[in-house]
Amino acid sequence: MSEPRGTEPSEGTTQRLPALGRQETDNGDVSGPSGTPDAGGPPPASRGEGGRAGRFWSARRVPAGIVALLLLGLAGLFLYDVVSVRAGRPGMYWRRELARQLAERPLDDTWVLVGAGVAAVLGLWLLILALTPGLRAVLPMRRTHADVRAGLHRDAAANALRDRAVEVPGVQSAGVRVRRRRAVVRAVSHFRELDDVRTDLDAVLGDAVNGLGLSKPPSLSVRVRRPGRKG
């Protein structure tokens, strides 16, 4: 007596199950669980522009700490002197001497001009620190998300370009210096024509600079020379 044939697969056979995450439509497109076409690319939030990629601002902790300590010490000295005078004691000698010197010395005196120049230089330095972003060694990268910022250190960018430069046939060694707006490449070629090596370096390093993902890719300056004679 033969067994009835059911719908369940017998042992030792395989059965193709439907995919849960991605399905194929009639026209060959791949769709997700909701049935919407999925191109396999990044989500829409990462495709658009994430905003302006400005330079990173330094915290300026050391200059701010020095200025705060100096102001705190100066304010403490003046406060102590005012309290001493109010208590019936004579003022500090340095303050009385400073007041006398400022009252007696003319404005064109050498020490007055030197003090004014030092104060002006310090004030200009503080203004420059307050109005400039700093962190010149960090190059801002393109923003793909509005709430994410990334930066690339100059040394890391120089290492990446140098690794690509030494892969060019004919390049024996290479030195790269990356600045904010310019990348200077100095290569040494021990065979091939220098013009051919320079052309290959321009093409390879141009693609490498674009691949770094910087918001403002630096311009390239490539120089190729022969190795110096030994001895």
Backbone as a chain_set.jsonl record, in Angstrom:
{"seq": "MSEPRGTEPSEGTTQRLPALGRQETDNGDVSGPSGTPDAGGPPPASRGEGGRAGRFWSARRVPAGIVALLLLGLAGLFLYDVVSVRAGRPGMYWRRELARQLAERPLDDTWVLVGAGVAAVLGLWLLILALTPGLRAVLPMRRTHADVRAGLHRDAAANALRDRAVEVPGVQSAGVRVRRRRAVVRAVSHFRELDDVRTDLDAVLGDAVNGLGLSKPPSLSVRVRRPGRKG", "coords": {"N": [[0.863, -1.196, 0.0], [0.685, 2.085, -0.943], [1.958, 5.212, 0.278], [0.095, 8.231, 0.915], [0.462, 11.121, -1.099], [1.521, 14.169, 0.051], [1.527, 17.748, 0.614], [3.763, 18.568, 1.946], [7.335, 18.852, 1.857], [9.479, 16.131, 1.163], [11.961, 14.366, 3.129], [15.332, 15.278, 2.671], [15.056, 16.791, 0.41], [15.072, 20.096, -1.069], [13.555, 23.313, -0.69], [12.623, 26.357, -2.104], [12.319, 29.317, -0.388], [10.322, 32.294, 0.069], [11.823, 35.57, -0.008], [12.152, 37.725, 2.791], [13.006, 40.312, 3.195], [13.628, 41.587, 0.717], [12.08, 41.81, -2.415], [11.406, 40.71, -5.72], [10.061, 42.429, -8.375], [7.662, 42.363, -11.138], [8.789, 43.655, -13.328], [11.474, 43.347, -12.947], [12.717, 44.989, -11.081], [14.068, 45.562, -7.803], [12.484, 45.42, -4.727], [11.578, 46.56, -1.44], [10.229, 45.448, 1.789], [7.865, 46.899, 1.836], [7.149, 47.115, -0.755], [8.013, 49.172, -2.345], [10.21, 50.444, -4.865], [13.694, 49.754, -4.587], [16.719, 51.164, -5.012], [19.152, 50.4, -4.095], [20.98, 52.246, -3.167], [22.265, 54.924, -1.044], [20.301, 56.183, 1.758], [17.654, 58.659, 1.309], [18.265, 60.847, 2.97], [21.015, 61.018, 3.054], [21.768, 61.656, 0.523], [21.337, 64.281, -0.221], [22.542, 67.697, 0.111], [24.287, 68.526, 3.046], [24.635, 71.009, 4.131], [26.641, 73.973, 4.672], [30.106, 73.492, 4.757], [32.105, 74.622, 6.917], [35.208, 75.865, 8.37], [36.794, 74.34, 11.225], [36.461, 75.54, 14.537], [38.774, 76.598, 16.933], [39.109, 75.871, 20.43], [40.659, 77.574, 21.971], [41.802, 77.345, 24.552], [44.204, 77.655, 26.024], [45.171, 80.43, 25.514], [42.84, 81.745, 26.476], [42.776, 80.86, 29.138], [45.19, 81.98, 30.124], [44.716, 84.754, 29.843], [42.481, 84.991, 31.519], [43.603, 84.315, 34.036], [45.501, 86.391, 34.347], [43.822, 88.675, 34.389], [42.316, 88.041, 36.638], [44.279, 88.048, 38.693], [45.163, 90.748, 38.51], [42.775, 92.153, 39.065], [42.364, 91.221, 41.667], [44.574, 92.365, 43.045], [44.051, 95.151, 42.768], [41.587, 95.258, 44.114], [42.354, 94.495, 46.698], [44.021, 96.661, 47.302], [42.206, 98.806, 47.242], [40.535, 98.118, 49.391], [42.403, 98.276, 51.474], [43.018, 101.031, 51.461], [40.505, 102.079, 52.104], [40.338, 101.12, 54.669], [41.997, 102.786, 56.06], [44.73, 102.526, 55.684], [47.85, 103.166, 53.962], [48.06, 103.273, 50.368], [49.264, 100.722, 48.074], [52.734, 100.614, 47.254], [53.564, 100.263, 44.588], [51.328, 101.03, 43.141], [51.034, 103.718, 43.812], [53.46, 104.68, 42.857], [53.192, 104.062, 40.141], [51.019, 105.732, 39.47], [52.223, 108.214, 39.915], [54.29, 108.202, 37.995], [52.823, 108.083, 35.624], [51.574, 110.541, 35.745], [53.676, 112.389, 35.653], [55.393, 111.732, 33.495], [55.833, 112.578, 30.059], [53.771, 112.142, 27.076], [55.265, 111.429, 24.864], [57.355, 109.982, 25.836], [59.884, 107.425, 25.997], [59.458, 105.002, 27.429], [56.725, 105.126, 27.839], [55.756, 104.998, 25.225], [56.725, 102.445, 24.539], [55.304, 100.812, 26.359], [52.67, 101.363, 25.503], [52.814, 100.334, 22.906], [53.268, 97.587, 23.408], [50.891, 96.935, 24.742], [49.072, 97.439, 22.664], [49.843, 95.511, 20.772], [49.318, 93.121, 22.182], [46.538, 93.393, 22.506], [45.728, 93.365, 19.793], [46.54, 90.789, 19.119], [44.826, 89.253, 20.736], [42.373, 89.954, 19.575], [42.68, 88.86, 17.012], [42.828, 86.152, 17.651], [40.254, 85.832, 18.612], [38.627, 86.275, 16.376], [39.353, 84.565, 14.343], [39.133, 81.197, 13.087], [41.064, 79.161, 13.583], [42.756, 75.95, 14.124], [44.156, 75.08, 11.783], [45.314, 72.823, 10.792], [43.368, 70.961, 10.292], [41.329, 69.882, 7.769], [38.21, 70.719, 6.457], [35.586, 68.439, 5.57], [33.268, 67.358, 2.987], [29.803, 67.793, 3.677], [27.313, 65.483, 4.204], [25.216, 64.968, 5.843], [23.133, 66.984, 7.832], [23.604, 67.191, 10.555], [26.099, 66.179, 11.031], [29.551, 66.541, 11.088], [32.762, 66.418, 9.613], [36.317, 66.104, 9.544], [39.577, 66.188, 8.043], [42.875, 65.485, 8.802], [45.822, 67.294, 7.876], [48.238, 65.878, 7.665], [47.339, 63.245, 7.38], [46.011, 63.429, 4.91], [48.217, 64.075, 3.312], [49.735, 61.725, 3.556], [48.023, 59.887, 2.305], [48.004, 60.865, -0.344], [50.72, 60.622, -0.943], [51.061, 57.843, -0.86], [49.558, 57.106, -3.089], [51.038, 58.381, -5.051], [53.55, 57.074, -5.154], [52.825, 54.736, -6.335], [52.746, 55.144, -9.011], [54.215, 54.211, -12.069], [57.706, 54.498, -12.407], [58.178, 56.352, -10.419], [60.317, 56.92, -7.837], [60.487, 57.96, -5.208], [58.469, 60.116, -3.168], [57.386, 63.246, -1.955], [54.953, 64.947, -0.103], [53.159, 67.848, 0.599], [50.491, 69.216, 2.14], [48.401, 71.946, 2.026], [45.955, 74.475, 2.913], [44.787, 75.382, 0.499], [46.337, 74.329, -1.461], [48.213, 71.593, -2.715], [51.367, 70.407, -2.639], [53.49, 68.456, -4.491], [56.398, 66.653, -4.643], [58.276, 64.661, -6.576], [60.537, 61.958, -7.252], [61.951, 60.525, -10.01], [63.293, 57.621, -11.393], [63.342, 56.314, -13.772], [61.795, 56.336, -17.043], [60.309, 58.995, -19.012], [60.311, 62.334, -17.835], [58.156, 64.037, -18.363], [56.118, 62.221, -18.997], [55.837, 60.881, -16.582], [55.016, 62.993, -14.974], [52.571, 63.621, -16.153], [51.083, 61.272, -15.606], [51.103, 61.405, -12.819], [49.617, 63.74, -12.391], [47.088, 62.891, -13.252], [46.528, 60.65, -11.589], [46.815, 61.696, -8.963], [44.957, 63.73, -9.087], [42.504, 62.341, -9.141], [42.826, 61.154, -6.635], [42.771, 63.336, -4.883], [40.144, 64.246, -5.253], [38.892, 62.022, -4.202], [39.327, 62.266, -1.505], [37.265, 63.61, -0.313], [37.009, 66.294, 0.49], [35.672, 69.522, 1.325], [36.585, 71.773, -0.041], [38.597, 71.009, -2.385], [42.134, 70.985, -2.589], [44.328, 72.661, -4.914], [46.63, 71.141, -7.234], [50.167, 70.898, -7.321], [52.665, 69.664, -9.034], [55.904, 68.402, -9.116], [58.599, 66.964, -10.754], [61.666, 65.265, -10.701], [65.017, 64.107, -11.452], [66.895, 61.644, -9.614], [69.576, 62.693, -7.448], [73.133, 62.652, -8.038], [75.223, 60.156, -6.626], [77.861, 60.436, -4.253]], "CA": [[0.0, 0.0, 0.0], [1.524, 3.292, -1.061], [1.599, 6.331, 1.156], [-0.477, 9.377, 0.192], [1.391, 12.224, -1.415], [1.045, 15.436, 0.612], [2.145, 18.991, 0.144], [5.002, 18.837, 2.643], [8.465, 18.278, 1.138], [10.048, 14.946, 1.783], [13.28, 14.546, 3.723], [16.416, 15.223, 1.707], [14.813, 17.724, -0.684], [15.129, 21.523, -0.721], [12.441, 24.112, -1.184], [12.943, 27.777, -2.136], [11.407, 30.126, 0.402], [10.3, 33.713, -0.356], [12.651, 36.487, 0.786], [11.356, 38.61, 3.632], [13.45, 41.709, 3.159], [13.642, 42.176, -0.618], [11.303, 41.045, -3.362], [11.601, 41.099, -7.111], [8.804, 42.747, -9.038], [7.491, 41.782, -12.462], [9.664, 44.299, -14.299], [12.873, 43.089, -12.649], [13.219, 45.86, -10.028], [14.112, 44.991, -6.463], [11.699, 46.238, -3.812], [11.659, 46.206, -0.034], [9.02, 44.821, 2.321], [6.665, 47.695, 1.573], [6.82, 47.066, -2.165], [8.55, 50.316, -3.053], [11.483, 50.104, -5.5], [14.905, 50.066, -3.84], [17.829, 51.248, -5.958], [20.359, 49.9, -3.476], [21.874, 53.336, -2.823], [22.101, 55.452, 0.305], [18.976, 56.734, 2.021], [17.502, 60.018, 0.773], [18.853, 61.873, 3.827], [22.436, 61.142, 2.812], [22.039, 62.045, -0.853], [21.282, 65.71, -0.366], [23.589, 68.485, 0.741], [24.091, 68.66, 4.479], [24.89, 72.373, 4.58], [27.964, 74.54, 4.401], [31.176, 72.858, 5.534], [33.081, 75.628, 7.303], [36.363, 75.41, 9.125], [36.583, 74.034, 12.633], [36.918, 76.599, 15.439], [39.56, 76.144, 18.072], [38.574, 76.278, 21.737], [41.548, 78.616, 22.512], [41.809, 77.181, 26.005], [45.429, 78.204, 26.623], [45.109, 81.894, 25.592], [41.752, 82.178, 27.352], [43.184, 80.627, 30.525], [46.215, 82.963, 30.509], [44.068, 86.056, 30.016], [41.639, 84.944, 32.713], [44.462, 84.36, 35.224], [46.064, 87.737, 34.474], [42.768, 89.589, 34.823], [41.949, 87.71, 38.01], [45.327, 88.557, 39.581], [45.149, 92.217, 38.516], [41.586, 92.593, 39.784], [42.581, 90.953, 43.087], [45.492, 93.369, 43.59], [43.351, 96.425, 42.892], [40.582, 95.131, 45.152], [43.058, 94.528, 47.982], [44.496, 98.023, 47.541], [41.055, 99.653, 47.572], [40.115, 97.779, 50.75], [43.416, 98.816, 52.39], [42.839, 102.481, 51.546], [39.276, 102.334, 52.854], [40.586, 100.787, 56.076], [42.884, 103.781, 56.661], [46.127, 102.236, 55.421], [48.313, 103.766, 52.705], [47.976, 102.394, 49.207], [50.477, 100.001, 47.719], [53.784, 101.474, 46.7], [53.621, 100.166, 43.126], [50.233, 101.793, 42.542], [51.349, 105.14, 43.957], [54.554, 104.986, 41.94], [52.647, 104.048, 38.786], [50.232, 106.953, 39.281], [53.144, 109.359, 39.81], [54.986, 108.137, 36.713], [51.884, 108.449, 34.567], [51.271, 111.967, 35.84], [54.856, 113.214, 35.381], [56.031, 111.435, 32.219], [55.084, 113.05, 28.881], [53.253, 111.08, 26.218], [56.271, 111.006, 23.901], [58.451, 109.32, 26.527], [60.2, 106.126, 25.393], [58.801, 103.915, 28.149], [55.28, 105.226, 27.595], [55.508, 104.477, 23.884], [56.941, 101.001, 24.563], [54.156, 100.202, 27.032], [51.494, 101.452, 24.631], [52.989, 99.392, 21.801], [53.054, 96.223, 23.903], [49.455, 96.763, 24.987], [48.383, 97.369, 21.372], [50.136, 94.21, 20.155], [48.555, 92.11, 22.908], [45.129, 93.536, 22.156], [45.529, 92.888, 18.422], [46.663, 89.33, 19.143], [43.594, 88.702, 21.288], [41.316, 90.125, 18.582], [42.889, 87.88, 15.949], [42.427, 84.846, 18.177], [38.797, 85.779, 18.787], [37.916, 86.387, 15.11], [39.795, 83.535, 13.406], [38.725, 79.876, 13.571], [42.152, 78.316, 14.047], [42.781, 74.552, 13.69], [44.519, 75.094, 10.371], [45.764, 71.492, 10.382], [42.204, 70.119, 10.015], [40.635, 70.291, 6.551], [36.801, 70.297, 6.519], [35.124, 67.538, 4.519], [31.907, 67.62, 2.517], [28.755, 67.382, 4.608], [26.191, 64.764, 3.615], [24.148, 65.05, 6.827], [23.135, 68.311, 8.446], [24.057, 67.145, 11.943], [27.382, 65.472, 11.093], [30.693, 67.25, 10.501], [33.98, 65.605, 9.599], [37.522, 66.799, 9.116], [40.724, 65.345, 7.711], [44.135, 66.139, 9.156], [46.697, 67.489, 6.719], [49.215, 64.795, 7.572], [46.655, 62.068, 6.829], [45.813, 63.676, 3.48], [49.524, 63.977, 2.655], [50.104, 60.313, 3.495], [47.206, 59.235, 1.279], [48.493, 61.277, -1.661], [52.048, 60.065, -1.162], [50.898, 56.427, -1.178], [49.108, 57.013, -4.479], [52.088, 58.861, -5.949], [54.609, 56.078, -5.324], [52.306, 53.638, -7.144], [52.902, 55.473, -10.427], [55.465, 53.65, -12.603], [58.794, 55.445, -12.597], [58.361, 57.19, -9.233], [61.149, 56.273, -6.826], [60.05, 58.481, -3.915], [57.617, 61.302, -3.296], [57.094, 64.026, -0.758], [53.708, 65.696, -0.287], [52.816, 68.831, 1.621], [49.123, 69.664, 1.897], [47.972, 73.181, 2.671], [44.513, 74.69, 2.823], [44.338, 75.582, -0.875], [47.288, 73.8, -2.422], [48.962, 70.394, -2.358], [52.632, 70.421, -3.363], [54.027, 67.099, -4.617], [57.754, 66.581, -5.216], [58.556, 63.252, -6.852], [61.822, 61.597, -7.84], [61.748, 59.466, -10.996], [64.573, 57.044, -11.778], [63.27, 55.915, -15.179], [60.727, 56.952, -17.829], [60.425, 60.42, -19.285], [59.734, 63.133, -16.742], [56.84, 64.545, -18.758], [55.142, 61.135, -18.877], [55.597, 60.651, -15.154], [54.235, 64.123, -14.457], [51.191, 63.479, -16.644], [50.434, 60.216, -14.826], [50.897, 61.901, -11.456], [48.49, 64.682, -12.395], [45.827, 62.145, -13.365], [46.307, 59.802, -10.408], [46.622, 62.529, -7.771], [43.687, 64.445, -9.229], [41.459, 61.445, -8.646], [43.014, 60.941, -5.2], [42.302, 64.535, -4.173], [38.68, 64.205, -5.26], [38.455, 60.936, -3.346], [39.468, 62.597, -0.09], [35.979, 64.099, 0.193], [37.138, 67.609, 1.098], [34.703, 70.504, 0.842], [37.309, 72.582, -1.015], [39.809, 70.256, -2.737], [43.263, 71.86, -2.919], [44.925, 72.533, -6.24], [47.841, 70.324, -7.259], [51.41, 71.405, -7.883], [53.489, 68.461, -9.149], [57.261, 68.614, -9.612], [59.308, 65.695, -10.912], [63.096, 65.446, -10.999], [65.842, 62.925, -11.405], [67.67, 61.535, -8.36], [70.911, 63.27, -7.486], [74.259, 61.728, -8.167], [75.826, 59.729, -5.367], [79.301, 60.631, -4.141]], "C": [[0.882, 1.223, 0.0], [1.008, 4.38, -0.152], [1.02, 7.468, 0.332], [0.569, 10.487, 0.019], [0.8, 13.538, -0.91], [1.788, 16.628, 0.018], [3.467, 19.277, 0.81], [6.15, 18.187, 1.9], [9.006, 17.094, 1.895], [11.445, 15.234, 2.269], [14.344, 14.39, 2.64], [16.214, 16.113, 0.509], [14.859, 19.137, -0.171], [13.969, 22.252, -1.35], [12.825, 25.579, -1.077], [11.888, 28.565, -1.387], [11.424, 31.569, -0.074], [11.139, 34.565, 0.576], [11.763, 37.45, 1.54], [11.722, 40.074, 3.437], [13.327, 42.351, 1.8], [12.897, 41.243, -1.562], [11.549, 41.579, -4.759], [10.253, 41.292, -7.779], [8.79, 42.142, -10.432], [8.454, 42.376, -13.477], [11.137, 44.147, -13.967], [13.453, 43.978, -11.575], [13.181, 45.144, -8.692], [13.39, 45.934, -5.522], [11.854, 45.712, -2.41], [10.379, 45.582, 0.439], [7.766, 45.582, 2.0], [6.282, 47.698, 0.111], [7.35, 48.225, -2.962], [9.887, 49.951, -3.661], [12.645, 50.587, -4.665], [16.07, 50.033, -4.805], [19.116, 50.745, -5.368], [21.332, 50.983, -3.066], [21.642, 53.815, -1.41], [20.718, 56.009, 0.519], [18.877, 58.158, 1.534], [18.163, 61.069, 1.632], [20.32, 62.075, 3.541], [22.762, 61.577, 1.399], [22.072, 63.557, -1.014], [22.443, 66.392, 0.316], [23.272, 68.677, 2.216], [24.346, 70.042, 5.012], [26.318, 72.786, 4.272], [28.998, 73.919, 5.335], [32.255, 73.904, 5.819], [34.234, 75.039, 8.088], [36.001, 75.175, 10.581], [37.188, 75.153, 13.488], [37.654, 75.991, 16.621], [38.945, 76.655, 19.369], [39.389, 77.391, 22.378], [41.636, 78.525, 24.038], [43.039, 77.82, 26.646], [45.422, 79.735, 26.64], [44.01, 82.401, 26.522], [42.111, 81.979, 28.822], [44.221, 81.633, 31.003], [45.593, 84.329, 30.751], [43.202, 86.071, 31.271], [42.468, 85.011, 33.99], [45.061, 85.744, 35.43], [45.012, 88.732, 34.961], [42.355, 89.317, 36.262], [42.995, 88.233, 38.995], [45.327, 90.072, 39.667], [43.942, 92.755, 39.272], [41.732, 92.336, 41.286], [43.505, 91.963, 43.746], [44.802, 94.714, 43.781], [42.285, 96.374, 43.986], [41.225, 95.173, 46.536], [43.543, 95.935, 48.301], [43.352, 98.951, 47.913], [40.576, 99.378, 48.99], [41.104, 98.334, 51.776], [43.27, 100.321, 52.555], [41.586, 102.816, 52.332], [39.455, 102.018, 54.342], [41.552, 101.754, 56.757], [44.363, 103.527, 56.447], [46.554, 102.91, 54.113], [48.219, 102.756, 51.562], [49.303, 101.708, 48.92], [51.471, 100.926, 47.034], [53.769, 101.448, 45.178], [52.502, 100.965, 42.46], [50.487, 103.29, 42.646], [52.468, 105.556, 43.023], [54.076, 105.003, 40.49], [51.826, 105.297, 38.505], [51.136, 108.178, 39.144], [53.861, 109.382, 38.462], [54.056, 108.533, 35.564], [51.54, 109.928, 34.585], [52.453, 112.846, 35.422], [55.453, 112.971, 34.009], [55.197, 111.972, 31.063], [54.672, 111.879, 27.999], [54.278, 110.586, 25.208], [57.482, 110.355, 24.571], [58.644, 107.903, 25.96], [59.454, 104.998, 26.078], [57.285, 103.944, 27.971], [54.937, 104.66, 26.222], [55.699, 102.955, 23.829], [55.768, 100.281, 25.229], [52.894, 100.232, 26.182], [51.596, 100.488, 23.46], [52.756, 97.949, 22.223], [51.578, 95.961, 24.147], [48.677, 96.651, 23.673], [48.61, 96.022, 20.696], [49.36, 93.093, 20.853], [47.067, 92.179, 22.586], [44.832, 93.056, 20.75], [45.614, 91.371, 18.351], [45.395, 88.68, 19.679], [42.43, 88.84, 20.307], [41.448, 89.108, 17.45], [42.477, 86.492, 16.412], [40.913, 84.718, 18.293], [38.052, 85.719, 17.454], [38.313, 85.334, 14.085], [39.465, 82.153, 13.955], [39.864, 79.044, 14.132], [42.043, 76.9, 13.502], [43.074, 74.45, 12.191], [44.951, 73.714, 9.875], [44.613, 70.557, 10.035], [41.467, 70.685, 8.81], [39.184, 69.822, 6.614], [36.43, 69.441, 5.317], [33.693, 67.885, 4.133], [30.88, 67.056, 3.493], [27.621, 66.721, 3.825], [24.994, 64.714, 4.549], [24.254, 66.395, 7.538], [23.713, 68.308, 9.846], [25.389, 66.419, 12.108], [28.438, 66.313, 10.385], [31.931, 66.372, 10.622], [35.128, 66.443, 9.075], [38.644, 65.809, 8.886], [41.991, 66.114, 8.027], [45.027, 66.23, 7.926], [47.698, 66.354, 6.556], [48.583, 63.532, 6.994], [46.407, 62.238, 5.33], [47.131, 63.561, 2.718], [49.971, 62.523, 2.539], [49.312, 59.575, 2.413], [47.685, 59.594, -0.127], [49.875, 60.706, -1.948], [51.964, 58.571, -1.508], [50.427, 56.231, -2.619], [50.199, 57.435, -5.452], [53.158, 57.809, -6.189], [54.132, 54.861, -6.106], [52.442, 53.905, -8.638], [54.214, 54.887, -10.937], [56.501, 54.738, -12.863], [59.069, 56.317, -11.391], [59.151, 56.401, -8.197], [60.748, 56.676, -5.415], [59.244, 59.744, -4.162], [57.445, 61.953, -1.937], [55.907, 64.929, -1.019], [53.519, 66.624, 0.896], [51.458, 69.426, 1.28], [48.857, 70.922, 2.708], [46.467, 73.334, 2.492], [44.048, 74.729, 1.375], [45.265, 74.96, -1.908], [47.991, 72.584, -1.854], [50.202, 70.333, -3.251], [53.225, 69.016, -3.323], [55.385, 67.197, -5.3], [58.133, 65.115, -5.353], [59.927, 63.11, -7.499], [61.59, 60.393, -8.748], [63.103, 58.956, -11.463], [64.532, 56.409, -13.169], [61.986, 56.499, -15.754], [60.991, 58.447, -18.023], [59.714, 61.211, -18.189], [58.357, 63.667, -17.1], [55.772, 63.463, -18.642], [54.81, 60.852, -17.415], [54.74, 61.767, -14.575], [52.784, 64.035, -14.913], [50.433, 62.41, -15.861], [50.17, 60.669, -13.394], [49.729, 62.876, -11.388], [47.157, 63.942, -12.438], [45.526, 61.362, -12.09], [46.024, 60.652, -9.175], [45.364, 63.378, -7.872], [42.522, 63.613, -8.752], [41.577, 61.226, -7.142], [42.528, 62.135, -4.391], [40.781, 64.568, -4.135], [38.139, 63.108, -4.355], [38.606, 61.212, -1.871], [38.168, 63.125, 0.518], [36.045, 65.449, 0.86], [36.119, 68.572, 0.513], [35.318, 71.432, -0.2], [38.607, 71.854, -1.357], [40.942, 71.205, -3.111], [43.747, 71.624, -4.338], [46.257, 71.799, -6.146], [48.992, 71.088, -7.896], [52.409, 70.253, -7.863], [54.829, 68.836, -9.762], [57.99, 67.276, -9.619], [60.748, 65.983, -11.304], [63.793, 64.099, -10.965], [66.569, 62.852, -10.065], [69.066, 62.103, -8.518], [71.998, 62.204, -7.58], [74.853, 61.41, -6.809], [77.326, 59.976, -5.405], [79.774, 61.953, -4.712]], "O": [[1.742, 1.37, 0.868], [-0.182, 4.47, 0.15], [1.404, 7.656, -0.822], [1.417, 10.729, 0.878], [-0.259, 13.974, -1.361], [2.558, 16.512, -0.935], [4.23, 20.117, 0.334], [5.99, 17.092, 1.361], [8.991, 17.066, 3.126], [12.054, 16.228, 1.875], [14.27, 13.491, 1.802], [17.099, 16.2, -0.342], [14.703, 19.37, 1.027], [13.464, 21.864, -2.403], [13.317, 26.0, -0.03], [10.702, 28.493, -1.71], [12.448, 32.03, -0.578], [11.178, 34.333, 1.785], [10.758, 37.934, 1.018], [10.868, 40.958, 3.504], [12.965, 43.524, 1.702], [13.069, 40.025, -1.507], [11.862, 42.755, -4.946], [9.403, 40.402, -7.743], [9.75, 41.502, -10.862], [8.893, 41.68, -14.393], [11.978, 44.753, -14.631], [14.595, 43.758, -11.172], [12.373, 44.242, -8.474], [13.663, 47.134, -5.523], [12.218, 44.554, -2.208], [9.523, 45.218, -0.368], [6.695, 44.984, 1.898], [5.225, 48.213, -0.253], [7.15, 48.261, -4.176], [10.649, 49.211, -3.039], [12.608, 51.68, -4.102], [16.381, 48.98, -5.362], [20.113, 50.665, -6.086], [22.441, 50.657, -2.644], [20.902, 53.187, -0.653], [20.015, 56.285, -0.453], [19.9, 58.818, 1.356], [18.594, 62.096, 1.108], [20.843, 63.17, 3.751], [23.925, 61.843, 1.096], [22.786, 64.06, -1.881], [23.233, 65.755, 1.014], [22.132, 68.955, 2.588], [24.285, 70.253, 6.223], [27.092, 72.03, 3.685], [28.789, 73.832, 6.545], [33.205, 74.049, 5.049], [34.231, 73.856, 8.427], [35.034, 75.733, 11.099], [38.28, 75.646, 13.203], [37.214, 75.01, 17.221], [38.342, 77.728, 19.406], [38.876, 78.095, 23.248], [41.551, 79.543, 24.726], [42.931, 78.457, 27.694], [45.651, 80.311, 27.703], [44.211, 83.362, 27.264], [41.793, 82.824, 29.659], [44.16, 82.094, 32.143], [45.901, 84.989, 31.743], [43.191, 87.06, 32.004], [42.079, 85.696, 34.936], [45.127, 86.226, 36.56], [45.285, 89.541, 35.848], [42.076, 90.246, 37.02], [42.636, 88.802, 40.026], [45.472, 90.634, 40.753], [44.068, 93.71, 40.039], [41.274, 93.144, 42.095], [43.26, 92.38, 44.878], [44.947, 95.347, 44.827], [42.101, 97.352, 44.71], [40.699, 95.815, 47.446], [43.482, 96.36, 49.455], [43.499, 99.792, 48.799], [40.243, 100.313, 49.719], [40.693, 98.812, 52.834], [43.385, 100.836, 53.667], [41.597, 103.741, 53.144], [38.774, 102.608, 55.181], [41.893, 101.556, 57.923], [45.186, 104.263, 56.991], [45.716, 103.19, 53.255], [48.292, 101.545, 51.773], [50.338, 102.084, 49.468], [51.105, 101.875, 46.341], [53.94, 102.486, 44.538], [52.679, 101.508, 41.37], [50.206, 104.046, 41.716], [52.441, 106.65, 42.46], [54.497, 105.85, 39.702], [51.922, 105.866, 37.418], [50.852, 109.075, 38.351], [54.023, 110.441, 37.856], [54.467, 109.237, 34.641], [51.245, 110.506, 33.539], [52.248, 113.938, 34.891], [55.975, 113.905, 33.4], [53.974, 111.837, 31.078], [55.166, 110.764, 28.16], [54.184, 109.453, 24.738], [58.525, 110.195, 23.937], [57.691, 107.269, 25.506], [58.881, 104.133, 25.415], [56.639, 102.896, 27.954], [53.954, 103.935, 26.067], [54.938, 102.255, 23.161], [55.293, 99.262, 24.727], [52.14, 99.26, 26.139], [50.599, 99.89, 23.056], [52.128, 97.177, 21.499], [51.066, 94.896, 23.804], [47.735, 95.865, 23.573], [47.686, 95.452, 20.115], [48.806, 92.215, 20.19], [46.413, 91.15, 22.413], [43.808, 92.413, 20.518], [44.857, 90.735, 17.617], [44.937, 87.673, 19.141], [41.591, 87.944, 20.215], [40.45, 88.558, 16.984], [41.851, 85.741, 15.664], [40.355, 83.639, 18.098], [36.953, 85.168, 17.396], [37.662, 85.222, 13.046], [39.511, 81.95, 15.168], [39.652, 78.285, 15.078], [41.326, 76.663, 12.53], [42.333, 73.818, 11.438], [44.954, 73.463, 8.67], [44.852, 69.46, 9.531], [41.031, 71.836, 8.828], [38.942, 68.63, 6.808], [36.89, 69.676, 4.2], [32.998, 68.606, 4.849], [31.068, 65.979, 4.059], [27.048, 67.313, 2.911], [23.876, 64.448, 4.109], [25.354, 66.876, 7.809], [24.26, 69.318, 10.289], [25.765, 66.08, 13.23], [28.254, 66.74, 9.245], [32.116, 65.671, 11.617], [34.944, 67.362, 8.276], [38.659, 64.723, 9.465], [42.17, 67.249, 7.585], [44.997, 65.364, 7.051], [47.975, 65.92, 5.438], [49.215, 62.826, 6.208], [46.577, 61.289, 4.564], [47.169, 63.019, 1.614], [50.532, 62.134, 1.514], [49.862, 58.741, 1.693], [47.764, 58.729, -0.999], [50.167, 60.344, -3.088], [52.715, 58.09, -2.357], [50.853, 55.292, -3.291], [50.28, 56.904, -6.56], [53.631, 57.661, -7.316], [54.95, 54.031, -6.503], [52.272, 52.993, -9.447], [55.243, 55.057, -10.284], [56.2, 55.768, -13.466], [60.11, 56.972, -11.342], [58.712, 55.347, -7.736], [60.676, 55.831, -4.524], [59.328, 60.358, -5.226], [57.37, 61.281, -0.908], [55.856, 65.608, -2.045], [53.699, 66.231, 2.049], [51.3, 70.069, 0.242], [49.064, 70.952, 3.921], [45.794, 72.438, 1.983], [43.005, 74.158, 1.055], [45.005, 75.054, -3.108], [48.325, 72.54, -0.67], [50.092, 70.22, -4.471], [53.437, 68.455, -2.248], [55.507, 67.752, -6.393], [58.293, 64.413, -4.354], [60.409, 64.006, -8.192], [61.09, 59.361, -8.301], [63.961, 59.736, -11.876], [65.571, 56.008, -13.693], [61.185, 57.088, -15.028], [61.777, 59.064, -17.304], [58.663, 60.81, -17.689], [57.481, 63.745, -16.239], [54.644, 63.747, -18.236], [53.656, 60.614, -17.059], [53.839, 61.512, -13.775], [51.871, 64.339, -14.146], [49.276, 62.612, -15.494], [49.127, 60.351, -12.822], [48.943, 62.846, -10.441], [46.21, 64.317, -11.747], [44.409, 61.404, -11.574], [45.095, 60.361, -8.422], [44.764, 63.715, -6.852], [41.647, 64.108, -8.041], [40.567, 61.122, -6.445], [41.935, 61.962, -3.326], [40.191, 64.882, -3.1], [37.049, 63.243, -3.8], [38.069, 60.467, -1.051], [37.995, 63.088, 1.736], [35.218, 65.741, 1.724], [35.743, 68.455, -0.653], [34.64, 71.835, -1.145], [39.619, 72.059, -0.686], [40.726, 72.143, -3.879], [43.597, 70.534, -4.891], [46.926, 71.83, -5.112], [48.818, 71.82, -8.871], [52.939, 69.903, -6.809], [54.887, 69.502, -10.796], [57.998, 66.551, -8.624], [61.013, 66.845, -12.143], [63.239, 63.096, -10.514], [66.833, 63.883, -9.446], [69.669, 62.009, -9.587], [71.797, 61.036, -7.247], [74.972, 62.282, -5.949], [77.983, 59.764, -6.425], [80.97, 62.246, -4.683]]}, "num_chains": 1, "name": "protein.A"}
